[in-house]
Amino acid sequence: MTAVFFASHLNTLRTGLVLALFGATSAFAADMLPLTAAQKTNLGIVTAAAASQAASPALTYAARVTLPPASVRVAAAAGAALVTQLHVQAGDTVRRGAPLVTLSMPGLADAQATLTQARLKSQLAASNAARDEKLFGEGLIAEARLRATRSEAQSARASLMAAQAALAMLGTGKVSGSTLTLTAPIAGVITESAAEPGQRVDAGMALVKVADLSKLALEIPLSPAQAQQVSVGQEVQVDGSAASGRITALLPQLNAAQSVLARASLVDPQKLLRPGQSVQVAIAGTRSAQGLTVPASALVWKAGVPHVFVETRQGFTPTPVKLVRQNASQAEVTGLAAGSRVATKGVAALKAQWLGE
């Protein structure tokens, strides 16, 4: 009876051991997805080699060409006026000092007359003060008279400065009687003209905008994860163009699209880019690459860990990788052997087989 019990118990242990070994073999086999060439074709699986580069690869992002605020100047009416002539229109190239718009301002003649009177009074007061300084030095006048003369000269200078400020507030440009011609403060291109001949304008109204198109910029929307891979100083290259620049700032807050806005300077030697234009830019890494570049479509996720399906002679092996950088089309990863080929299409079918879905 005892022998029978021990024999039965031994058989049970053997059966459990076999089942355990079979389970381990199955688990090991689950890490390998065997596929024939025909199955690979039927599933539409396409592979690509993981690219190795001597330097950190540049990843591409969508961007928009913009005008930095420092590149734009505005010609505005400093007082109520009537537009009598418009010398330019949007798209015109102007030099610095070129006429933009002529305004008729009734208060301009009065301001000029006030300035002329203030200048004459200041000159007379200064002459009287110089004369009395000499007479006082010779002992011919009392000190009280000298103090009074000095006070008049100071008051006249203050009136002159006030008259100059009042005229300047009406606008800078070429003045002729009651008309003022606003001139271009910088050389550039007219981007906006809001005035028309015969139009009445109020003080502070922007009439013409001039932009220096040789100084452009880029705005690059990034996801929060992508923004962690970009830093100030990284080089930016515009695809299909000789234009390039560097990252100058990363805005600290998210915009309405939940993106982090990166700003970059831009030099366009060919002058092919225009403000508002959508472009693709490549942002180069700042360090030497320790990984490989694969198409972003090759990545699959399991339990929060990125994997790729590495092609072998027997099929495909799910391989965990460490994600260094990623955008919509490319990803830089570590953990792959040089020369690895990874699945880039048909990845969903491989993932379903891998997870048993």
MARMINU-615631 format. One line per 10 residues: for each residue x, y, z of N, C-alpha, C. Coordinates in steps of 0.1 Angstrom, whole numbers. Example, Ala and Ser with C-alpha at 12.3 -4.5 7.8 and 13.67 -1.06 7.14 Angstrom:
2
132 -57 78 123 -45 78 132 -33 78  128 -22 71 137 -11 71 129 0 79 $
% end
This chain:
357
8 -12 0 0 0 0 9 12 0  19 12 9 28 23 9 36 25 -4  40 14 -10 47 15 -23 38 21 -34  25 17 -33 16 23 -43 14 38 -41  14 42 -29 13 57 -26 25 65 -31  37 59 -28 49 66 -32 50 67 -47  46 56 -54 46 56 -69 37 66 -75  25 66 -69 15 76 -74 20 90 -71  26 93 -60 31 106 -57 42 110 -66  51 100 -70 62 103 -79 57 106 -93 $
46 99 -97 41 102 -110 35 116 -111  29 120 -100 23 134 -99 34 144 -100  45 142 -93 56 152 -94 62 153 -108  63 141 -114 68 141 -128 59 148 -138  46 146 -136 36 153 -144 37 168 -143  38 172 -130 39 187 -127 52 193 -133  63 185 -132 75 190 -137 74 192 -152  68 182 -159 67 183 -174 58 195 -178  47 196 -170 38 208 -173 45 221 -171  53 222 -160 61 234 -157 71 237 -168 $
78 226 -173 87 228 -184 80 232 -197  69 227 -199 61 230 -211 57 245 -211  52 249 -199 48 263 -197 59 272 -199  71 269 -194 83 277 -196 87 278 -210  86 266 -217 89 266 -231 79 275 -239  66 274 -235 56 282 -242 59 297 -240  62 301 -227 65 315 -224 77 319 -232  87 311 -233 99 315 -241 95 316 -256  87 307 -261 83 308 -275 75 320 -278  67 325 -267 59 336 -270 67 349 -273 $
80 349 -269 89 360 -272 94 359 -286  92 349 -293 95 347 -307 83 345 -315  81 354 -325 69 352 -333 73 346 -347  72 333 -348 77 326 -360 68 330 -372  74 334 -383 66 337 -395 74 333 -407  67 327 -417 73 324 -430 73 336 -439  80 335 -450 80 346 -459 66 349 -465  59 338 -467 45 340 -472 36 347 -462  37 343 -450 29 349 -439 33 364 -438  46 367 -439 50 380 -438 44 389 -449 $
43 383 -461 38 390 -472 23 392 -470  16 382 -466 1 382 -464 -3 392 -453  6 394 -443 3 404 -432 7 418 -436  13 419 -447 17 433 -452 29 438 -443  37 430 -438 48 434 -430 60 440 -438  64 451 -435 76 458 -441 86 461 -431  98 459 -434 109 462 -424 118 473 -429  125 479 -420 135 489 -423 147 488 -413  159 492 -418 171 491 -410 171 503 -400  175 500 -388 177 510 -378 190 518 -382 $
188 531 -384 199 539 -389 209 543 -378  222 542 -380 232 546 -371 239 559 -376  240 569 -368 247 581 -372 258 585 -362  267 593 -367 279 597 -358 274 607 -348  264 615 -352 259 625 -343 245 623 -341  239 629 -330 225 628 -327 217 632 -339  208 623 -345 201 627 -357 191 638 -355  189 645 -366 179 656 -366 165 650 -368  156 654 -360 142 650 -362 134 662 -367  124 659 -376 117 669 -383 104 672 -375 $
100 685 -376 87 690 -370 81 700 -379  68 702 -378 61 712 -385 63 725 -378  65 736 -386 67 749 -380 61 760 -389  61 772 -384 55 784 -391 65 795 -391  67 801 -403 76 813 -404 68 825 -398  75 833 -390 69 845 -384 78 857 -385  73 868 -382 80 881 -381 83 884 -367  95 885 -362 97 889 -348 93 903 -346  88 907 -334 83 921 -332 94 931 -335  106 928 -333 117 938 -335 118 941 -350 $
113 933 -359 114 935 -374 103 944 -379  93 948 -371 82 955 -376 81 969 -371  79 979 -379 77 993 -375 63 998 -380  57 1007 -372 44 1012 -376 44 1027 -377  38 1032 -388 37 1046 -390 22 1049 -386  21 1058 -376 7 1061 -371 5 1076 -370  -8 1079 -370 -12 1093 -369 -11 1097 -354  -4 1108 -351 -3 1112 -338 -14 1122 -333  -22 1125 -343 -34 1134 -340 -44 1132 -350  -56 1139 -348 -67 1138 -358 -62 1144 -371 $
-65 1137 -382 -60 1142 -395 -68 1136 -406  -65 1141 -418 -72 1137 -430 -61 1131 -439  -63 1119 -444 -53 1113 -454 -55 1120 -467  -45 1126 -472 -46 1133 -485 -38 1125 -496  -29 1117 -492 -21 1110 -502 -15 1097 -496  -16 1086 -503 -10 1074 -499 1 1070 -509  13 1070 -505 25 1068 -514 28 1053 -516  23 1044 -508 27 1030 -509 15 1021 -507  17 1008 -511 6 998 -508 13 985 -504  5 976 -499 11 963 -494 19 957 -505 $
31 952 -501 40 945 -511 51 954 -516  50 967 -515 60 976 -519 73 975 -511  84 976 -517 97 977 -510 101 991 -509  105 995 -497 108 1009 -494 122 1010 -487  128 1022 -489 140 1024 -482 137 1033 -470  147 1034 -461 145 1042 -449 143 1057 -453  133 1063 -448 130 1077 -451 121 1080 -462  117 1069 -469 108 1070 -481 94 1075 -476  87 1083 -484 74 1088 -479 63 1076 -479  55 1076 -469 45 1066 -468 31 1071 -470 $
27 1081 -462 14 1087 -463 14 1102 -459  7 1110 -466 6 1124 -463 -7 1127 -456  -6 1135 -445 -18 1138 -437 -20 1153 -436  -32 1158 -436 -35 1172 -434 -40 1173 -419  -32 1181 -412 -35 1182 -397 -36 1197 -394  -49 1202 -391 -51 1216 -388 -42 1221 -377  -40 1213 -367 -32 1217 -355 -17 1218 -358  -13 1213 -369 2 1213 -372 8 1227 -374  0 1235 -381 5 1249 -383 6 1256 -370  -4 1255 -362 -4 1261 -349 8 1257 -340 $
11 1244 -341 22 1238 -333 35 1244 -338  36 1245 -351 49 1251 -357 50 1265 -353  39 1273 -354 40 1287 -350 44 1288 -335  38 1280 -327 42 1280 -312 56 1277 -310  61 1267 -318 75 1263 -317 85 1275 -321  81 1281 -332 89 1292 -337 90 1304 -327  78 1307 -321 78 1318 -311 86 1314 -298  85 1301 -294 92 1297 -283 107 1297 -285  111 1293 -297 126 1294 -301 131 1308 -300  124 1317 -306 128 1331 -306 129 1337 -291 $
119 1334 -283 119 1338 -269 131 1332 -262  134 1320 -264 145 1313 -258 158 1319 -262  160 1322 -275 172 1329 -279 174 1342 -273  163 1350 -272 163 1364 -266 167 1363 -252  160 1354 -245 163 1352 -230 177 1348 -228  182 1339 -236 196 1335 -234 206 1346 -237  203 1355 -247 211 1366 -250 211 1376 -238  199 1379 -233 198 1388 -221 206 1382 -209  205 1369 -207 212 1363 -196 227 1365 -197  232 1363 -209 246 1364 -212 251 1379 -210 $
242 1388 -215 246 1402 -213 247 1406 -198  236 1401 -190 236 1405 -176 247 1398 -168  251 1386 -173 263 1380 -166 275 1388 -167  277 1394 -179 289 1403 -181 288 1416 -173  276 1422 -173 274 1434 -166 275 1432 -151  270 1421 -146 272 1418 -131 287 1416 -128  294 1410 -137 308 1407 -134 316 1420 -134  311 1431 -141 317 1444 -141 312 1453 -130  302 1447 -122 297 1455 -111 287 1466 -115  281 1464 -127 272 1475 -132 257 1472 -129 $
254 1460 -125 240 1457 -122 239 1449 -109  227 1450 -102 226 1443 -90 224 1427 -92  226 1420 -82 225 1405 -83 210 1401 -85  201 1409 -79 187 1406 -81 183 1406 -95  188 1416 -103 185 1416 -117 191 1404 -125  202 1400 -121 209 1388 -127 200 1376 -125  195 1374 -112 187 1363 -109 174 1363 -117  168 1374 -119 156 1375 -126 159 1372 -141  170 1376 -147 173 1373 -160 176 1358 -162  182 1352 -153 185 1338 -154 172 1330 -153 $
162 1334 -144 149 1328 -143 142 1329 -156  142 1340 -163 135 1342 -176 141 1333 -186  154 1331 -186 161 1322 -196 157 1308 -194  156 1304 -181 153 1290 -178 138 1287 -182  129 1297 -179 115 1296 -183 114 1295 -198  121 1303 -206 121 1303 -220 125 1289 -226  136 1284 -220 141 1271 -224 130 1260 -222  123 1261 -210 113 1251 -207 101 1252 -217  98 1264 -221 87 1266 -231 91 1260 -244  104 1262 -248 109 1257 -261 108 1242 -261 $
112 1236 -250 112 1221 -249 97 1216 -250  88 1223 -244 74 1219 -244 68 1220 -258  72 1231 -265 67 1233 -279 73 1222 -288  86 1219 -286 92 1208 -294 85 1195 -292  81 1192 -279 75 1179 -276 61 1179 -282  54 1190 -282 40 1191 -287 40 1188 -302  50 1194 -309 51 1192 -324 55 1177 -327  64 1172 -319 68 1158 -321 56 1148 -319  47 1152 -310 36 1143 -307 26 1142 -319  27 1152 -327 18 1152 -339 24 1143 -350 $
36 1138 -348 41 1129 -358 55 1134 -363  63 1124 -367 76 1127 -372 76 1124 -387  82 1133 -395 83 1132 -409 86 1145 -415  82 1147 -428 84 1159 -435 72 1168 -433  74 1180 -428 64 1190 -425 64 1201 -435  52 1204 -440 50 1215 -449 37 1222 -446  37 1233 -439 25 1240 -435 17 1232 -426  5 1228 -430 -4 1220 -421 -4 1206 -426  5 1202 -434 6 1188 -439 18 1181 -434  17 1168 -431 28 1160 -425 29 1147 -434 $
41 1145 -439 43 1132 -446 51 1123 -437  44 1112 -433 51 1102 -425 60 1094 -434  72 1091 -429 83 1084 -437 86 1071 -430  92 1062 -438 95 1048 -434 107 1049 -423  104 1043 -411 115 1044 -401 126 1034 -404  123 1024 -412 133 1014 -416 132 1010 -430  142 1004 -436 140 998 -449 134 985 -448  125 982 -458 118 969 -457 106 968 -467  96 960 -464 85 957 -472 72 962 -465  63 968 -472 50 972 -467 42 959 -465 $
39 956 -453 30 944 -450 16 947 -448  13 960 -445 -1 964 -443 -3 979 -445  -14 982 -452 -17 996 -454 -32 998 -451  -35 1005 -440 -49 1006 -435 -55 1019 -439  -48 1028 -446 -53 1041 -449 -57 1042 -463  -66 1051 -466 -71 1054 -479 -72 1069 -481  -69 1075 -493 -71 1089 -495 -85 1094 -492  -86 1105 -484 -99 1110 -480 -104 1105 -467  -97 1095 -461 -101 1090 -448 -97 1098 -437  -106 1100 -427 -102 1107 -415 -97 1097 -404 $
-86 1101 -398 -80 1091 -388 -79 1098 -375  -79 1090 -365 -77 1095 -351 -63 1093 -346  -60 1100 -335 -46 1099 -329 -43 1085 -325  -32 1080 -329 -27 1066 -325 -31 1056 -335  -39 1059 -345 -43 1049 -355 -31 1045 -364  -29 1031 -364 -18 1026 -373 -22 1027 -387  -14 1033 -395 -17 1035 -410 -9 1026 -419  4 1024 -416 12 1016 -425 22 1008 -416  24 995 -420 33 987 -413 45 983 -422  57 985 -418 69 982 -426 76 971 -418 $
80 960 -426 87 949 -420 101 947 -427  110 944 -419 124 940 -424 123 924 -425  121 920 -438 120 905 -440 133 898 -440  144 905 -438 157 898 -437 158 892 -423  149 896 -413 150 891 -400 137 883 -397  137 870 -400 125 862 -397 127 853 -385  117 846 -382 117 837 -370 108 825 -373  109 815 -364 101 803 -365 94 800 -352  82 795 -354 74 790 -342 72 775 -345  76 767 -335 75 753 -336 67 747 -325 $
55 742 -328 47 736 -317 51 722 -314  54 719 -301 59 706 -297 49 701 -286  49 687 -286 42 681 -275 51 683 -262  45 682 -250 53 683 -238 65 673 -238  63 661 -243 73 651 -244 84 655 -254  80 661 -265 90 665 -275 98 677 -270  91 686 -262 98 698 -257 109 694 -247  108 682 -241 119 678 -232 131 674 -239  129 672 -252 141 667 -261 147 679 -268  142 691 -266 147 703 -273 152 713 -263 $
162 720 -266 168 730 -257 173 742 -265  174 753 -258 179 766 -264 193 764 -269  195 768 -281 208 767 -287 209 756 -298  199 747 -298 200 736 -308 198 742 -322  205 737 -332 204 742 -346 191 737 -353  186 746 -361 173 743 -368 176 745 -383  172 735 -391 174 736 -406 160 734 -412  157 744 -422 144 743 -429 146 733 -441  137 723 -441 137 713 -452 135 720 -466  144 716 -476 143 721 -489 147 735 -491 $
155 740 -481 159 754 -482 173 755 -475  180 766 -478 192 769 -472 190 777 -459  178 780 -455 175 787 -443 178 779 -431  183 786 -421 186 779 -408 186 788 -397  187 783 -385 187 792 -373 189 783 -361  186 789 -349 188 782 -336 176 785 -327  173 775 -318 163 776 -309 166 788 -299  157 797 -297 160 809 -289 152 808 -276  140 801 -276 132 801 -264 122 790 -265  118 785 -253 107 775 -251 97 782 -242 $
85 785 -247 75 791 -238 72 782 -226  71 788 -214 68 780 -202 54 774 -201  45 780 -209 31 776 -207 26 769 -220  16 761 -219 10 754 -230 0 763 -237  -2 762 -250 -11 770 -258 -25 763 -258  -34 768 -265 -48 762 -266 -48 748 -271  -38 745 -280 -37 731 -285 -29 722 -276  -26 726 -264 -18 719 -254 -4 715 -260  2 725 -267 15 724 -272 25 734 -266  37 730 -265 48 739 -261 53 746 -273 $
53 759 -273 58 767 -285 73 770 -283  80 765 -293 95 768 -294 97 779 -304  105 789 -301 108 799 -310 123 798 -314  125 801 -327 139 800 -333 142 812 -342  154 816 -342 158 826 -351 159 820 -365  160 828 -375 160 823 -389 167 832 -398  177 826 -405 184 833 -416 181 827 -429  175 835 -438 171 829 -451 179 836 -463  191 831 -466 200 837 -476 194 838 -490  185 828 -493 179 828 -506 166 837 -507 $
161 841 -495 149 850 -494 137 843 -501  135 830 -498 124 823 -504 112 821 -494  115 824 -481 104 822 -471 96 834 -469  84 832 -465 75 844 -462 68 842 -449  65 853 -442 58 852 -429 45 845 -431  42 836 -422 29 828 -422 31 815 -430  42 812 -436 44 800 -444 46 788 -435  40 777 -438 42 765 -431 54 757 -437  63 752 -428 75 745 -433 77 733 -424  86 725 -428 91 714 -420 106 717 -416 $
109 716 -404 122 719 -399 128 707 -392  141 706 -393 149 695 -386 157 702 -374  155 696 -363 162 701 -351 173 691 -347  185 695 -348 196 686 -346 199 684 -331  203 673 -327 206 670 -313 219 677 -309  221 679 -296 233 686 -291 243 676 -286  240 664 -286 250 654 -281 252 643 -291  263 635 -289 266 624 -298 255 613 -295  251 607 -306 241 597 -305 246 584 -300  239 578 -290 243 564 -285 233 554 -290 $
223 558 -298 213 549 -302 212 549 -317  200 544 -321 197 543 -336 184 550 -338  182 554 -351 170 560 -355 161 550 -362  148 549 -358 139 540 -365 126 549 -368  118 544 -378 105 551 -380 96 550 -368  89 561 -365 81 561 -353 70 550 -354  66 546 -366 56 536 -367 61 522 -362  74 521 -360 79 508 -355 77 506 -340  73 516 -333 72 515 -319 59 509 -315  59 500 -305 47 495 -299 49 496 -284 $
38 496 -276 40 498 -262 33 487 -254  40 482 -244 34 472 -235 38 476 -221  28 478 -213 30 482 -199 38 494 -198  36 504 -207 43 516 -206 58 516 -211  62 504 -217 76 503 -222 75 502 -237  83 510 -244 84 509 -258 91 496 -263  86 490 -274 92 478 -280 93 480 -295  101 473 -301 101 471 -316 102 456 -319  97 453 -331 98 439 -335 110 438 -344  120 431 -339 133 429 -346 132 416 -355 $
135 417 -368 134 406 -377 146 397 -375  142 384 -374 152 373 -374 150 363 -385  158 352 -385 156 342 -396 143 335 -393  139 333 -381 127 325 -378 114 334 -378  116 347 -377 104 356 -376 107 369 -370  100 373 -359 102 386 -353 103 384 -338  112 392 -332 113 391 -317 109 405 -311  99 406 -302 96 418 -295 108 422 -286  114 434 -289 126 438 -282 123 452 -275  125 452 -261 123 465 -254 134 475 -258 $
131 488 -259 141 498 -262 138 510 -253  148 518 -252 147 531 -245 145 542 -255  135 550 -253 132 561 -262 140 573 -258  148 578 -267 156 590 -265 148 603 -269  144 602 -282 136 614 -288 127 608 -298  116 616 -300 106 611 -310 98 623 -315  94 622 -328 85 631 -334 75 623 -342  67 629 -350 56 622 -357 61 611 -367  74 612 -372 78 603 -382 91 595 -378  98 600 -368 111 593 -364 112 592 -349 $
120 582 -345 123 581 -331 138 576 -330  144 581 -319 158 577 -316 157 569 -304  163 556 -305 162 547 -294 175 541 -291  176 535 -279 188 527 -275 183 513 -272  192 503 -272 188 490 -268 188 480 -280  191 485 -292 191 477 -304 205 474 -309  208 463 -314 221 459 -320 222 466 -334  234 470 -337 237 477 -350 233 467 -361  227 472 -371 223 464 -383 209 458 -381  202 460 -370 189 455 -368 179 460 -378 $
170 451 -382 159 455 -391 146 453 -382  138 463 -383 126 463 -375 113 465 -384  102 459 -379 90 460 -387 84 475 -386  81 480 -397 75 494 -398 61 494 -403  57 483 -410 43 482 -414 38 468 -410  25 466 -408 20 454 -403 23 452 -388  27 462 -381 31 461 -367 19 457 -359  7 462 -362 -5 459 -354 -8 444 -355  -6 437 -366 -8 422 -367 2 415 -358  15 420 -358 25 414 -349 22 416 -335 $
17 428 -331 14 430 -317 2 422 -313  -8 420 -321 -19 411 -318 -15 397 -315  -6 392 -324 -1 378 -322 8 377 -309  15 388 -306 24 388 -295 16 388 -282  5 396 -281 -3 397 -269 -14 387 -269  -16 379 -279 -26 369 -280 -40 375 -281  -41 386 -288 -54 393 -290 -62 387 -301 $
% end
